[in-house]
Amino acid sequence: MNVKIKDVARLAGVSISTVSNTLSGRRGVSPDKRAAVLDAVNQLGYVPNINASLLKSRKTGNIGLFLPYIDGPFYPALMQEIYHACTEHNYALVAHVARESSSRRTAANILSCNIDAAIVLNDRLKNEDIPMLTDRGLPLIFMDRPVCGQGVGCVMLDNRHGVEQEVAYLNHTGHKRVAYLRGLNNHDGRAREEAFRQAMARAGLPVDENLIMDGLFSRRLAYNCVYQMMLMGHGDPPDAVLCANDEMALGCIQALRDLNYAVPKDVSVLGFDDIDVDACDPPLTTVGYDLHQFTGLAVSEAVRLMADPKAEGQMQIVSTELTLRKSVLFRCGEGAGA
């Protein structure tokens, strides 16, 4: 079937010019209409009849960064580092934040931003919608999502190594009952929880499901989870709480303090990210990594794929390392290493 642009317009319920503007990445098309056009393109298998070399030559000098939100210190720090990396390569940064967007709307937002490549830290863009972007010569670089292919690369954190170090340290310091504050149901959240459960099993430490809490990477939610857990008292209280990011660790410490538990005397607390925790009292034991390297690799991969959008993307992994501070107590005589 020879699908024409008018067929796309008819199915999407829009004008032919709206279809053309959407596929060309022009501004002035509403997100709803863009999503409808992309959905029709996908259903019909429409391929624009355009000269690929002309599309490729339409350079903007912009790299896009697409985030689900900018809460807490992590996202502003990430954005700043990516901005500096873009500047080093003589590109401008265009940042787009959308908390509640479907996959199609996220794809539409990426197309509408007048950019030469997209760096994506947003799980809402589904794998099946990626070709809508790469077929138009737009390279994609995912941060902390294992997706690679033609014109698609990714930069990953070694989540497993960091969490394994934390559990091993808790075991060494004599902790027996460890609670876990897990993050969102995205790659980072799933990878860190899986590493926690497997490391606990290897250490011979039990995982009590009553002590697994949904903090969703949020300080406020982590506070509420820990406060309720300590009040409800399912068995003995934990002697440590391992948090899947530092924001949750800060909320955890505040909840414990408000309930008159001392950190780390009564409960040890650990985090993950090691970003902007200078105000934490006590200083937080956490897993860190080189944010400059993490963002720099993403921008470098974007620049490489912009030079050849048909090239195969690369998966690059950034190492993580446990940093010991004062939020974990050595419970003498109780642990394997005591």
C-alpha positions in Angstrom: 0.0 0.0 0.0 1.4 3.4 -1.0 0.6 5.5 2.0 0.4 9.2 1.3 0.6 12.2 3.6 -3.2 12.8 3.1 -3.9 9.4 4.5 -2.0 10.3 7.6 -3.9 13.6 7.9 -7.2 11.8 7.5 -6.5 9.2 10.2 -5.1 11.8 12.6 -8.0 14.2 12.0 -5.7 17.1 11.1 -4.6 19.1 8.0 -1.9 18.0 5.6 0.2 21.0 6.7 -0.1 19.9 10.3 1.3 16.5 9.4 4.1 18.2 7.4 5.0 20.6 10.3 5.0 17.7 12.8 7.3 15.5 10.7 9.6 18.5 10.0 9.9 19.3 13.7 8.5 22.8 13.3 6.9 24.7 16.2 3.3 25.8 16.4 1.7 22.3 16.5 0.0 21.4 19.8 1.2 18.3 21.7 -2.1 16.6 21.2 -2.0 17.0 17.4 1.6 16.0 17.3 0.8 12.8 19.2 -2.1 12.1 16.9 0.1 12.5 13.8 2.8 10.2 15.2 0.2 7.6 16.1 -1.2 7.7 12.6 2.3 7.5 11.1 3.0 4.4 13.2 -0.3 2.7 12.3 0.0 3.3 8.6 3.7 2.8 8.3 4.1 6.1 6.5 7.6 7.1 5.3 7.9 10.7 4.3 9.0 11.3 0.7 11.8 13.8 1.5 15.4 14.1 0.5 17.4 12.6 3.3 20.4 14.7 2.6 18.4 17.9 3.0 17.0 16.7 6.3 20.4 15.8 7.5 21.8 19.2 6.6 19.2 21.1 8.6 21.4 21.7 11.6 20.3 23.7 14.6 23.3 23.7 16.8 21.1 22.4 19.7 21.2 19.3 21.8 18.0 18.5 23.7 17.8 17.1 27.2 14.5 15.4 28.2 13.7 14.9 31.8 10.6 13.7 33.7 11.1 16.3 36.5 13.8 18.4 38.2 13.0 17.8 41.8 15.9 17.6 44.3 19.6 18.3 43.8 20.3 15.5 41.2 18.5 16.9 38.2 19.8 20.5 38.4 23.3 19.1 38.9 22.9 16.8 35.9 21.5 19.6 33.7 24.4 21.9 34.6 27.0 19.3 33.8 25.3 18.5 30.5 25.2 22.3 29.7 28.9 22.6 30.2 29.6 19.5 28.1 27.5 20.9 25.3 29.3 24.2 25.4 32.7 22.4 25.1 31.4 20.9 21.9 30.0 24.2 20.7 26.4 23.2 21.1 23.6 24.9 22.9 21.4 23.0 25.4 17.6 22.9 25.1 16.0 21.3 28.2 12.5 20.0 28.3 10.8 18.8 31.5 7.4 16.9 31.3 6.2 15.1 34.5 3.1 13.4 33.0 3.5 12.6 29.3 2.7 9.5 27.3 5.3 7.9 25.1 3.8 9.4 22.0 3.6 12.9 23.5 7.2 12.5 24.6 8.2 11.6 21.1 6.2 14.6 19.8 8.0 16.9 22.3 11.4 15.7 21.1 10.4 16.3 17.4 9.1 19.8 18.2 12.2 21.1 20.0 14.4 22.0 16.9 17.4 19.9 18.0 20.1 17.8 16.3 20.2 15.1 19.0 18.3 14.1 22.1 19.7 13.0 25.5 16.9 11.2 27.3 16.5 10.4 31.0 12.9 9.5 30.8 11.4 6.0 30.8 8.1 7.3 29.3 9.5 7.0 25.8 8.8 3.4 24.8 11.1 1.4 22.6 8.4 1.0 19.9 8.3 4.8 19.4 12.1 5.2 19.0 12.1 4.6 15.2 9.8 7.6 14.8 12.8 9.7 15.8 15.8 7.8 14.4 14.1 7.3 11.0 14.3 11.1 10.7 18.0 11.1 11.4 17.7 12.3 15.1 20.2 10.5 17.3 19.1 9.4 20.8 21.3 8.9 23.8 19.6 7.3 26.8 21.0 7.8 30.3 20.6 4.8 32.6 18.5 2.8 30.2 20.1 -0.1 28.3 19.0 0.7 24.7 21.4 0.7 21.8 21.0 0.4 18.0 21.4 2.4 14.8 21.6 6.0 15.9 20.8 5.1 19.6 23.4 5.0 22.3 23.3 4.9 26.1 25.4 5.7 29.2 24.8 3.5 32.3 25.7 3.6 36.0 27.1 0.4 37.5 24.2 0.3 40.0 24.9 -3.3 41.0 28.5 -2.7 42.2 27.6 0.2 44.4 24.7 -1.5 46.1 26.7 -4.7 46.6 29.4 -2.6 48.3 26.8 -1.1 50.7 25.3 -4.5 51.7 28.7 -6.0 52.2 29.7 -3.0 54.4 26.5 -3.4 56.5 27.2 -7.0 56.9 30.8 -6.3 57.9 29.7 -3.7 60.5 27.3 -6.2 62.2 23.9 -5.1 60.9 21.3 -7.8 60.9 17.9 -6.2 60.1 18.1 -4.0 57.0 15.2 -1.9 55.6 15.2 -0.8 52.0 13.7 2.4 50.4 13.3 1.6 46.8 12.9 4.1 43.9 10.8 4.4 40.9 9.9 1.5 38.6 12.6 2.5 36.1 15.9 1.0 35.2 17.8 2.5 38.2 15.1 1.7 40.6 14.8 -1.9 39.4 18.5 -2.5 39.1 19.3 -1.2 42.6 16.5 -3.2 44.3 17.6 -6.4 42.5 21.2 -5.9 43.5 20.0 -5.3 47.1 18.1 -8.5 47.3 20.8 -10.6 45.7 23.5 -9.1 47.9 21.5 -9.7 51.0 21.0 -13.3 50.0 24.8 -13.8 49.5 25.5 -12.2 52.8 23.0 -14.5 54.5 20.9 -11.6 55.7 17.1 -12.0 55.6 14.9 -9.6 53.5 11.8 -8.7 55.5 9.1 -7.5 53.0 7.6 -5.4 55.8 10.8 -3.3 55.6 10.7 -2.8 51.8 9.2 0.7 51.2 8.2 2.7 48.1 10.1 6.0 48.5 10.0 6.6 44.7 13.3 8.6 44.9 11.3 11.3 46.9 12.5 12.9 50.2 8.9 13.5 51.3 7.6 10.0 50.5 10.7 8.5 52.1 10.0 10.5 55.3 6.4 9.2 55.4 7.4 5.6 54.7 10.0 5.5 57.4 7.8 7.4 59.9 4.9 4.9 59.4 7.2 1.9 59.4 8.8 2.8 62.8 5.4 3.6 64.3 3.7 0.4 63.1 6.5 -1.8 64.5 6.4 -5.0 62.4 8.7 -7.0 64.6 12.0 -5.5 65.7 12.9 -2.1 64.2 15.6 -2.1 61.5 19.2 -1.4 62.6 19.9 0.1 59.1 18.0 1.6 56.2 19.6 1.4 52.7 18.1 4.1 50.4 18.2 3.9 46.6 19.1 7.6 46.5 20.4 10.4 48.7 17.1 12.4 48.6 15.3 9.4 50.3 18.2 9.1 52.8 17.7 12.7 53.9 14.0 12.1 54.3 14.7 8.9 56.3 17.1 10.6 58.7 14.6 13.4 59.3 11.8 10.9 60.1 14.0 9.0 62.5 15.1 12.2 64.2 11.4 13.3 64.6 10.7 9.9 66.3 13.7 10.4 68.6 15.9 7.7 67.0 19.5 8.6 66.7 21.5 8.1 63.5 23.6 6.1 63.5 23.4 5.0 67.1 20.0 3.4 66.8 19.6 3.1 63.0 22.3 3.4 60.3 21.4 5.1 57.0 23.0 4.9 53.5 22.2 6.6 50.2 23.1 6.5 46.6 24.4 9.3 44.2 26.6 11.4 46.5 25.3 14.7 45.1 24.8 17.8 47.3 24.8 16.0 50.7 27.0 18.5 52.5 24.1 19.6 54.7 23.4 16.0 55.9 23.8 15.5 59.6 25.5 13.1 60.2 27.6 13.0 57.0 26.0 10.4 54.8 27.6 7.1 53.8 26.6 6.7 50.1 27.6 5.5 46.7 29.1 8.0 44.4 30.2 8.3 40.8 31.8 10.9 38.5 28.8 13.0 37.3 31.2 14.9 35.0 32.1 11.7 33.3 28.5 10.4 33.2 27.2 13.5 31.4 30.3 14.0 29.3 30.0 10.5 27.8 26.4 11.2 26.9 27.2 14.4 25.1 30.2 12.9 23.3 28.1 10.0 22.1 25.5 12.5 20.8 28.1 14.4 18.9 29.5 11.2 17.4 26.1 10.0 16.2 25.2 13.4 14.8 28.2 13.0 12.5 26.8 9.7 11.3 23.1 9.0 12.4 23.3 5.6 10.8 26.2 4.5 13.0 25.6 1.9 15.8 25.3 3.5 19.2 27.6 2.4 22.0 26.8 1.4 25.6 29.2 3.0 28.1 29.2 2.2 31.8 30.3 4.6 34.6 31.8 3.0 37.7 30.4 3.5 41.2 32.1 3.5 44.6 31.1 3.5 48.2 32.1 6.6 50.2 32.3 6.0 54.0 31.2 8.7 56.3 29.5 8.8 59.7 25.9 7.7 59.1 26.8 4.0 59.7 27.7 2.6 63.1 30.1 -0.3 63.6 28.0 -2.6 65.8 30.9 -4.4 67.5 30.9 -8.1 68.0 27.8 -8.6 65.9 28.9 -8.8 62.2 31.0 -11.1 60.1 33.9 -8.6 60.2 33.6 -7.5 63.8 
